[in-house]
């Protein structure tokens, strides 16, 4: 009983003795890392605080927080990490290492790439103060509503970089007069930044890899004017065949509802829906082929995981090409097919000219 009394509280620190880190931004300035930290206030009266520290490594920079705050950094409440573009161009493996290995960090934390610097993102202000960390965290959920964005955590990124025959991706944050916003997707060759996808191209990426199940799509045609459709379901089927070389086939089946009409669209009859389905299929297929050409053929980044598909289904064939996959992937054959179904509405449910 005496030992329990003497040892109680050992190693325990009050909240006031800790820096409660909620978000971390990492930029590379020459040979030094500049780390920006958003910390929660320890009381209701104290708002979120912003700290900047430097060091030869991310850990050294964060450890120096205790020299300026007199408190111990605490990472259990960290919600997100933003890497500056300079880190992406150099390669994220070194700057990510701390967040994956350090015992006090959580690897299932959202990760973003900044269009410019991470400091710019975390120091963005509104009329009432710094942009709340919760708002920045919620940006990763935007894809749930519009299918033009994605959410990635450390484990997903590292698995994408290390998985045979695949390349990782990250959502990109930028700033504007409206605050912080998602600008699209960055893709990497191993851990080094290779290129960017716009929000529309991100939608095609999600369709290719099987995650596009909602969002809006605008198509135009002589037979129906301009139509906005709401995607209500999607399914992607992918297969690889071995002929003279690997042949990858992707079929994306999408279901959509007509949301708005404009222009001279005529009657909402069978011809209208067939023309609309053909337009949706053609537009999505062309966009998907363009994204594949840019990322895989031109930049040699297998963000769609075709090589991993080959590895899973034909491991012996993968062994023959794995060492030269970055060069081999551009010579493979790819086929994309989109099958669109526009749900019919009862005749006359929409009036002419609405």
C-alpha positions as CSV (number, residue, x, y, z in Angstrom):
1,X,0.0,0.0,0.0
2,X,2.9,2.3,0.8
3,X,4.4,1.7,-2.6
4,X,1.1,2.5,-4.3
5,X,1.0,5.8,-2.6
6,X,4.6,6.7,-3.4
7,X,4.3,5.6,-7.0
8,X,0.9,7.1,-7.8
9,X,1.2,9.8,-10.4
10,X,4.6,8.8,-11.7
11,X,5.1,10.0,-15.2
12,X,1.7,11.8,-15.2
13,X,1.6,15.4,-16.5
14,X,-1.1,17.9,-16.2
15,X,-2.6,19.3,-19.4
16,X,-1.0,22.6,-18.6
17,X,2.4,20.9,-18.9
18,X,1.8,19.7,-22.4
19,X,1.5,21.2,-25.9
20,X,-1.7,19.5,-27.2
21,X,-0.8,19.2,-30.9
22,X,-3.8,19.1,-33.3
23,X,-2.1,19.7,-36.6
24,X,1.5,19.7,-38.0
25,X,2.8,21.3,-41.1
26,X,6.2,20.4,-42.5
27,X,8.3,22.5,-45.0
28,X,11.9,22.0,-46.2
29,X,14.0,25.1,-46.2
30,X,17.5,24.1,-47.6
31,X,18.9,21.5,-45.2
32,X,16.5,22.4,-42.4
33,X,12.9,21.4,-41.7
34,X,10.5,24.2,-40.7
35,X,7.7,22.7,-38.8
36,X,4.4,24.6,-38.0
37,X,2.3,23.4,-35.1
38,X,-1.3,24.1,-34.3
39,X,-1.9,23.5,-30.6
40,X,-5.2,23.5,-28.7
41,X,-5.7,25.9,-25.9
42,X,-5.5,24.4,-22.4
43,X,-8.6,26.3,-21.2
44,X,-11.8,27.6,-22.8
45,X,-10.4,31.2,-22.7
46,X,-7.2,30.3,-24.5
47,X,-7.6,29.9,-28.3
48,X,-5.6,27.6,-30.6
49,X,-2.0,28.6,-30.7
50,X,0.5,28.6,-33.6
51,X,4.2,27.7,-33.2
52,X,7.1,27.5,-35.6
53,X,10.2,25.5,-35.0
54,X,13.2,24.3,-37.0
55,X,15.6,21.4,-37.0
56,X,17.8,19.1,-39.0
57,X,15.0,16.5,-38.7
58,X,11.2,16.7,-38.0
59,X,11.8,15.1,-34.6
60,X,14.5,17.6,-33.7
61,X,12.3,20.5,-34.7
62,X,9.3,19.3,-32.7
63,X,11.5,18.5,-29.7
64,X,12.6,22.1,-29.6
65,X,9.0,23.1,-28.8
66,X,9.8,22.5,-25.2
67,X,12.5,25.1,-25.3
68,X,10.0,27.8,-26.4
69,X,6.9,26.7,-24.5
70,X,8.3,24.9,-21.4
71,X,5.9,22.1,-22.1
72,X,6.1,18.6,-23.5
73,X,4.7,18.0,-27.1
74,X,1.7,15.6,-26.9
75,X,0.6,14.0,-30.2
76,X,-2.4,11.8,-29.2
77,X,-4.8,14.6,-30.3
78,X,-3.2,15.2,-33.7
79,X,-5.8,15.2,-36.5
80,X,-3.8,16.0,-39.6
81,X,-0.4,16.6,-41.2
82,X,0.3,18.9,-44.1
83,X,3.5,18.6,-46.1
84,X,4.8,21.5,-48.1
85,X,5.4,21.2,-51.8
86,X,9.2,21.4,-51.2
87,X,8.9,18.1,-49.2
88,X,7.0,16.4,-52.0
89,X,9.6,17.5,-54.6
90,X,12.4,16.2,-52.5
91,X,10.6,13.0,-51.5
92,X,8.3,12.4,-48.6
93,X,10.0,9.3,-47.2
94,X,12.4,11.2,-44.9
95,X,9.9,13.7,-43.6
96,X,7.2,11.1,-43.1
97,X,9.4,8.7,-41.2
98,X,8.9,10.4,-37.8
99,X,5.1,10.2,-38.0
100,X,5.2,6.5,-38.8
101,X,7.9,5.4,-36.4
102,X,7.6,7.6,-33.3
103,X,5.9,5.8,-30.5
104,X,3.6,8.7,-29.5
105,X,2.1,9.4,-32.9
106,X,-0.9,7.9,-34.6
107,X,-0.3,6.6,-38.2
108,X,-4.1,6.7,-39.0
109,X,-4.0,10.5,-39.4
110,X,-5.1,12.4,-42.5
111,X,-2.3,13.6,-44.7
112,X,-2.3,16.5,-47.3
113,X,0.1,18.1,-49.7
114,X,0.2,21.9,-49.8
115,X,0.1,23.7,-53.1
116,X,2.9,25.9,-51.7
117,X,3.8,25.7,-48.1
118,X,2.3,23.9,-45.1
119,X,2.8,27.0,-43.0
120,X,0.5,29.0,-45.3
121,X,-2.3,26.4,-44.7
122,X,-2.1,26.1,-41.0
123,X,-1.7,29.8,-40.4
124,X,-4.7,30.8,-42.5
125,X,-7.0,33.1,-40.6
126,X,-10.7,34.0,-40.6
127,X,-12.5,37.0,-39.0
128,X,-12.5,35.1,-35.7
129,X,-9.0,33.7,-35.7
130,X,-7.2,30.8,-37.2
131,X,-9.2,28.4,-39.4
132,X,-10.4,25.7,-37.0
133,X,-8.5,22.4,-37.4
134,X,-11.8,20.6,-37.5
135,X,-12.7,22.5,-40.8
136,X,-9.3,21.4,-42.3
137,X,-10.0,17.9,-41.3
138,X,-13.5,17.9,-42.8
139,X,-12.0,18.9,-46.2
140,X,-10.9,15.3,-46.6
141,X,-14.6,14.3,-46.5
142,X,-15.5,16.4,-49.5
143,X,-15.2,13.4,-51.8
144,X,-18.2,11.9,-50.0
145,X,-20.3,14.7,-51.4
146,X,-18.9,15.6,-54.8
147,X,-16.5,12.7,-55.7
148,X,-13.8,15.2,-56.8
149,X,-11.6,14.7,-53.7
150,X,-10.1,11.9,-51.7
151,X,-9.0,11.3,-48.1
152,X,-5.7,9.6,-47.4
153,X,-3.9,8.7,-44.1
154,X,-0.3,7.7,-43.5
155,X,-1.0,4.0,-43.7
156,X,-2.8,4.3,-47.0
157,X,0.0,6.5,-48.5
158,X,2.8,4.2,-47.3
159,X,1.0,1.1,-48.5
160,X,0.5,2.7,-51.9
161,X,4.2,3.5,-52.1
162,X,5.4,0.1,-50.9
163,X,2.8,-2.1,-52.5
164,X,4.1,-3.9,-55.7
165,X,2.9,-2.2,-58.8
166,X,1.2,0.9,-57.4
167,X,1.9,4.6,-56.8
168,X,0.6,6.7,-53.9
169,X,-1.6,9.8,-54.0
170,X,-2.4,12.7,-51.7
171,X,-5.1,15.4,-51.7
172,X,-3.8,19.0,-52.3
173,X,-4.7,22.0,-50.2
174,X,-4.4,25.7,-51.3
175,X,-5.6,29.1,-50.2
176,X,-7.8,31.7,-51.7
177,X,-9.9,34.6,-50.7
178,X,-12.4,32.1,-49.4
179,X,-9.9,30.4,-47.1
180,X,-8.4,26.9,-47.4
181,X,-9.7,24.7,-50.2
182,X,-9.0,21.4,-51.9
183,X,-7.4,21.8,-55.3
184,X,-7.2,18.3,-56.5
185,X,-4.8,15.3,-56.1
186,X,-1.0,14.9,-56.2
187,X,0.5,11.6,-57.4
188,X,4.0,10.3,-56.6
189,X,6.6,8.1,-58.0
190,X,7.6,6.1,-55.0
191,X,7.7,9.1,-52.5
192,X,8.6,11.9,-54.9
193,X,6.0,14.3,-56.4
194,X,5.4,13.5,-60.0
195,X,2.2,15.4,-61.0
196,X,-1.2,16.8,-60.2
197,X,-4.8,15.9,-61.0
198,X,-7.6,18.5,-61.1
199,X,-10.8,17.9,-59.2
200,X,-12.4,16.7,-62.5
201,X,-9.5,14.4,-63.1
202,X,-9.7,13.2,-59.5
203,X,-13.2,12.1,-60.3
204,X,-12.0,10.0,-63.2
205,X,-9.2,8.5,-61.0
206,X,-11.9,7.4,-58.4
207,X,-13.9,5.9,-61.2
208,X,-10.9,3.9,-62.4
209,X,-10.1,2.5,-59.0
210,X,-13.7,1.8,-58.0
211,X,-14.6,4.6,-55.6
212,X,-16.8,6.9,-57.7
213,X,-20.4,6.3,-56.4
214,X,-21.8,9.9,-56.1
215,X,-21.4,13.5,-57.2
216,X,-22.6,15.6,-60.1
217,X,-21.9,15.4,-63.8
218,X,-22.7,18.0,-66.5
219,X,-23.1,16.9,-70.1
220,X,-24.2,18.8,-73.2
221,X,-25.6,17.7,-76.6
222,X,-27.6,18.8,-79.5
223,X,-30.5,16.4,-78.7
224,X,-30.9,17.4,-75.0
225,X,-29.2,20.7,-74.3
226,X,-27.2,20.9,-71.0
227,X,-28.1,18.4,-68.4
228,X,-26.8,18.1,-64.8
229,X,-26.9,14.5,-63.5
230,X,-26.5,13.2,-60.0
231,X,-24.5,10.0,-59.8
232,X,-26.4,7.5,-57.6
233,X,-24.2,4.5,-58.0
234,X,-21.1,3.1,-59.6
235,X,-19.2,-0.1,-59.9
236,X,-15.8,-0.8,-61.4
237,X,-14.7,-4.1,-62.8
238,X,-11.0,-4.6,-63.7
239,X,-9.2,-7.6,-65.2
240,X,-5.9,-8.4,-66.7
241,X,-5.3,-10.8,-69.6
242,X,-2.0,-12.3,-70.8
243,X,-1.7,-12.1,-74.5
244,X,1.5,-10.9,-76.2
245,X,1.8,-8.8,-73.1
246,X,-0.4,-7.7,-70.2
247,X,-3.8,-6.4,-71.3
248,X,-5.8,-4.4,-68.7
249,X,-9.5,-3.9,-69.1
250,X,-11.6,-1.6,-67.0
251,X,-15.4,-1.4,-67.1
252,X,-17.1,1.3,-65.1
253,X,-20.9,1.0,-64.7
254,X,-22.5,4.2,-63.5
255,X,-26.1,5.0,-62.6
256,X,-27.3,8.6,-62.6
257,X,-30.5,10.7,-62.1
258,X,-31.4,13.8,-64.1
259,X,-31.2,16.8,-61.7
260,X,-31.6,19.8,-64.0
261,X,-32.3,20.6,-67.6
262,X,-31.6,23.6,-69.7
263,X,-31.8,24.4,-73.4
264,X,-34.0,22.8,-76.1
265,X,-34.1,19.2,-75.0
266,X,-37.3,18.2,-76.6
267,X,-39.5,15.4,-75.2
268,X,-38.2,13.2,-72.4
269,X,-38.7,10.0,-74.4
270,X,-36.6,6.9,-75.0
271,X,-34.4,8.7,-77.6
272,X,-33.7,11.5,-75.1
273,X,-32.4,9.0,-72.5
274,X,-30.4,6.9,-74.9
275,X,-28.7,10.0,-76.3
276,X,-28.0,11.2,-72.7
277,X,-26.6,7.8,-71.7
278,X,-24.3,7.8,-74.8
279,X,-23.1,11.3,-73.9
280,X,-22.3,10.4,-70.3
281,X,-20.5,7.2,-71.4
282,X,-18.4,9.0,-74.0
283,X,-17.5,12.0,-71.8
284,X,-16.4,9.9,-68.8
285,X,-14.5,7.4,-71.0
286,X,-12.6,10.2,-72.7
287,X,-11.7,11.8,-69.4
288,X,-10.6,8.5,-67.9
289,X,-8.4,7.8,-70.9
290,X,-6.8,11.2,-70.6
291,X,-6.0,10.7,-66.9
292,X,-4.5,7.3,-67.6
293,X,-2.4,8.7,-70.5
294,X,-1.1,11.6,-68.3
295,X,-0.2,9.7,-65.1
296,X,0.7,6.2,-66.3
297,X,2.0,6.6,-69.8
298,X,3.7,10.0,-69.6
299,X,4.8,10.1,-65.9
300,X,5.2,6.4,-65.4
301,X,3.1,6.4,-62.1
302,X,0.8,3.5,-61.7
303,X,-1.7,5.3,-59.5
304,X,-4.4,2.8,-60.6
305,X,-2.6,-0.2,-59.3
306,X,-2.5,-2.1,-62.6
307,X,0.8,-3.6,-61.7
308,X,-0.5,-4.8,-58.4
309,X,-3.5,-6.4,-60.2
310,X,-0.9,-8.3,-62.4
311,X,1.0,-9.2,-59.3
312,X,-2.1,-10.7,-57.6
313,X,-3.4,-12.7,-60.5
314,X,-0.3,-13.7,-62.4
315,X,2.7,-13.6,-59.9
316,X,5.1,-15.3,-62.3
317,X,4.3,-12.8,-65.1
318,X,4.9,-10.0,-62.5
319,X,8.3,-11.4,-61.6
320,X,9.4,-10.9,-65.2
321,X,8.5,-7.2,-65.4
322,X,8.6,-5.9,-61.8
323,X,12.1,-4.5,-62.1
324,X,11.2,-2.6,-65.2
325,X,7.6,-1.9,-64.5
326,X,8.0,1.9,-64.7
327,X,9.1,1.5,-68.3
328,X,6.9,-1.5,-69.1
329,X,3.6,0.0,-68.0
330,X,3.6,2.5,-70.8
331,X,3.9,-0.2,-73.4
332,X,1.0,-2.3,-72.1
333,X,-2.5,-2.3,-73.6
334,X,-5.3,-0.6,-71.8
335,X,-9.1,-0.7,-72.5
336,X,-11.7,1.5,-70.8
337,X,-15.4,1.1,-71.2
338,X,-18.1,3.1,-69.5
339,X,-21.7,1.9,-69.3
340,X,-24.1,4.6,-68.2
341,X,-27.7,4.1,-67.1
342,X,-29.8,7.2,-66.6
343,X,-32.9,6.4,-64.5
344,X,-36.1,7.1,-66.3
345,X,-38.7,9.5,-65.0
346,X,-42.4,9.2,-65.5
347,X,-43.5,10.9,-68.7
348,X,-44.5,14.5,-68.0
349,X,-43.0,14.7,-64.5
350,X,-40.8,17.5,-65.9
351,X,-42.5,20.2,-67.9
352,X,-41.0,21.4,-71.2
353,X,-38.6,24.3,-70.7
354,X,-37.8,23.7,-67.0
